[in-house]
């Protein structure tokens, strides 16, 4: 019995898709189908009901899944333990992260991870879509969003903190806002998302609800770097997460943080940065080690909040 056939079987059972399994293992879908058919022939049992809409386990398949999953996890854990005793972790870990956060921070952390674990391989995928890590085969998903029951397991790294900023040159010409309502008289540089423009929300403390202020200004864009560049050029006031700003911009007084005694957000409720994994992937020592590395490297509060 081929171990790879068992791995394909487990992934098809989890995703309900031969195509998703093929993407995960980077093989043709026909290879997955051939291995599964061979496994069913060897066992003399039908493991899946197949239709044009879905693939699901038969009763025999469900019994087989529970036993095979435990066996493969023991094999993988044994390999991980040997690698750790040899001084590191090895194998492939697939990480998914938001585009800007991934480009500005997670990519650098992955470089440090690979320097510490030279036998490790990482596949880093950046997308702003909320993917299904089971369907896409991601071991670790870094998400910015609300705390919801996604069926994933992991850790809340931190709250998602926002900064309001402008250049000293802009403030010298137009004055410094003292309250959120003052922003109505200022040039605000607004991010425009796929559905609507960014909302700027304020509150005095976490015990209060966020209240929106409908700002406007001379420039809107769906690219955060365009808006930060405009703020640096003195075109107006910008609102973004702390991780998006270059800390040297504040240290060198190219940007000034505004309304610092207020809680500020682009959303009406709080967002959090989370590191999540499907429950079955966290049984891998390799995935647990990489998750712990990322949590420690980001810190609490995150290193990027030091602006």
N, C-alpha and C positions, 0 to 999 in steps of 0.2 A: 504494500500500500504506500503510495507516494505522499510524503508529508505535505508537499505543495498543494496537492489536491485537497487535503484537509484544510489548509489555510484558505483556499478558494471557497470551500464549502462554508466555512465560518463567516467569511466576508459576505457571500451571497445571502446567507441566513440573516445577517445583521442589516444589510442595505436593501434586501429584496430586489437586487438588480445585478444581472450579469455584467452590464455595461459599467456600472459604478465600481464593481470589483475589478474589472479589466483596467479601468483608469487608475485605481489604487495601486495595482501591481505592475502597471505599465506594460501590459501584454494585450494581444488582440482578444476581443470578446469570444472569438471562436475557440481560443485556447482554454478559456475558463469553461466554456460549455463542454468541450471535449473531456477535460479532466473530471468534471462533475458526472458526465455520462459514464465515464470509465469507473468512477467510484461507485455509482449506483449499480452498475453491472457486476462489479466485484462483490458488493454486499448482497446483491439479489433483492434490493429494496428500492422503491421510489422515494427519494428524499424531498423532492419539491413538486408542488403543483405549479405548472407554468401556464400563463395566459399572456395575451398581448398587453394587458394592463399591469400585471404584477407577477412576482414570483414569491411563493410562500411555502413554508415547511409543511410536509405531511406529518401525520402523527408519529410515524417512524422517524421522520427527519428531526422532529423536536426532541425525541429521546436521544437520538444519536448526537445532536448538537450539544446537549448538556455534558455528555461524556467527552466528546472530542474537544470542546472548549477547555475543559479542565486539563486534559492531556497536553494540548498545545501550549497552554499557559505555563505548565510545569517545565516543558522543554525550553520555552523562551526565558523563563525566570532562571533556570539553571545556566543558560548561556550568559545572561546578564550578570549573574553572580560571579562566574568565572572571569568575565571581562573586568568587573570591579576589583577582584583580587589581583588581577594582572596590572592594575594601576589606572584603570579608566573604564569608560563605556564605549561600545562600538555599535555599528549598525546605523540604520536610517531613521531619522525623526522628521516628520512632516509638520511644519508650523505654518499657521495662517494668521495674518494680522491685517489691520486697516492700512490703506496705502500710505498716507502721510506719516502716521506713527511708525509704521514698519520701515519706511525709507529713512526717517530722521533718527530713529532710536533702535528698533529691534534688529535692524541689519548690523549695527555696531555691536550689539550684545551677542549676536550670532557669531561674529568674528572672534570675540573673546571666548565664547563657548568652544569654538573649534580649536583655538589656541590651547585651551586647557585639556580638551579631549581630541587629540589628533586622529584617532581611529573612528571618530563619529562622522556621519554624513547628515547634512540638513537640507531639506527641501523647503524653502521659504516662499510662500505664496502671499501676495499682497492684493487685497480686494476690499472695497468698502461694503460689499454685500454681506449680509448675515448668512453665511453658508451653513449647511448641515454637515458637521464634521464627519458624521458616520457615512453619509452619501459620498462626500468628497475625499474620504480617507485621511483626514487631518488627525494627527495625534494630539496636537496642542493648538488651541484657538485663543487668540488674544482679542478680547472684545471690549469695545467702549459702548456702554448702554445702560439701560435700566436693569434693576435686579429682578429677573423673572425666572420662573421654574422652567428651564430649557431641557431638563433631563441630563444636563452635563454636570460634571463634578470638577471642582477646582477651588480657586481662592480669589477673593476680592483683594486686589493689590492696593487700590486707593480710590478715593473720590476723584472725580474729574473736575479739576480746578481751572477756572477761567481768569484771564487778565484783560483789563481794559487799558489801552496804551495809546500814546501819541508822542510825537517828537517835541523836543523843547522849542523848536522853531515855530511849530504850529501853535503851541500854547502861548508863546510870546505874542503872536499876532491876534489870537482869538480868545485868550483867557483860559483858565483852568476850570472845568466843571466841578461844582461842589456837591451837586445832588444829581440823581438820575434824570430828573426833569430838565436840568440844564442842557442835557444832550440834545434836546429838541431844537436848540439854537446852534448846534454845532454840525460840522461836516463829518458824517459817520460813514465809514467804509464797510459795506455790508456784504457778507458772504451769501451767495445765492445757490441754494441746494436744488436738487432735481424737482422738488415739488413747490417749494416756496422760499422766500428770502429768510435769512436768519432773523430770529427774534432776540431782542436783548431784554433779559429779565433780572430783577433786582429784589433783594430782601435784606433786612437788617440782621436777622439771625435765622438759624435752622428751625426755630419754632414757628416762623412765619411762612406764608406762601410766597412764591415768587410772583412779582407783579411786572407785566411787560411795559416797555417804553418803545413806542413806534418810531424809531429813529430813521433818518434818511440822509442822503449825501450825494456827492458827485460821482461815486464809483461803486458799482456792484460787480462781483465776479464769482465764478464757481471755482476759482483757484486761490487758495489761501496765500500762496507766496506772492501773487500779484498784489493782494491787499496789504500784506505786511510791507512790501517794498514801497507802496504808496504812502503808508504811514511814516516810514523812514524818510521819505521825500517831503514830508510836511503837508500832505494832502488832506489829513484828517485823523479821526480816532478809529481804532480797530479793536475788535473783541475776538479772542481766540483762546484755546487751551494753553496752559503753561508750556506743555511739551512742544508746541509749535514754534515758540519764539527762541531765537538765539540768545542765551543768557548774557553774552557780551554786549548785546544791544542796550541792556539796562545798566550794566556795569560801566560802560563807556558813555552813558548818558545820551545815546542815540534815540532811546525811547524812555518814556516816563510812565510808570504805572499810575492809574487814576482810580479814584473812588475805592481806595483800598480798605475802607471800613465797611464796605458792603459785600454781601455774597452776590456773585454775578454768574449768570449762566445763559447759554443760548437755548435752553429748554425750560419748560415750566416745572420740571421736577429734576431730581438729582440723577446724574449719571455716574457710573463707576467703571474703572478699568479692571477687567477680570482675566485670569488665565484659566482656561477650561479644557477639559478632555472628556471624551466618551468614557463611561465607567469601565468598559472592557480594556481600554488602552492604558488606564492607570494601573492595571495589574503588571505592566511592564516596568521593571526597575529602570530601564533606560529613559522612558518617558517621565517617570517620577523624578529622576535626577535632573533632567533638562528643565522641567517645570520649576523645581526648587532653585536651580541656577538662575533662571529668569526672575523669579520673585526676589531673590537676594540681590541680584544685580540692579534691579529697579529701585529697591529699597522702600521703606515706609516711614515718612512720606517719600514719594518718588524723587530721585535726584534732580529731575527736571523742574520740580517746584521751586528750586533754589535760584530764583531769578530776581 
